[in-house]
Amino acid sequence: MYHVGYMAVHLTWCTGRNRLKIMHYVYILKMSNDQFYTGMTDDLRRRFNEHKNGGVVSTNHKRPVKLIFYETFLLKSDATRREKYLKTSKGKSTLKLMLRDYLSS
C-alpha cells in the first residue's frame, strides 16, 4: 500500500502470475445539502475528482462534495454487494453507526 495525497492506493500481486490486481472501492460522499452519496469505482482518485469537478450528473448540483468513507475490495462482486447493502435501510443504519463520531461532530 502506498499513499497518494489523502487516499491510500492498494496494489496486490496475484500469486504465481506476478500481475497487478485492480482494487475496487465503495465510497461515501457527503454533499453540500448534507445528503450522502454511495458509489463504487476501481479508481477512487479519478472518480472523486469527477464528482468534485461537476462531471457526475447526480452530484453536480450538490457540490462541494467531501469524501468521508471508503472500503477496498479485491473482487468487483464483493464491492457491488457492499454498495447494494449500504443503499438499503439496514445498510444506511449500519453506516450511521460506523460514522457516528464523524456525524456528531
Order of alpha helices (4+ residues) and beta strands (2+ residues): beta-beta-beta-beta-beta-beta-alpha-alpha-beta-alpha-alpha-alpha
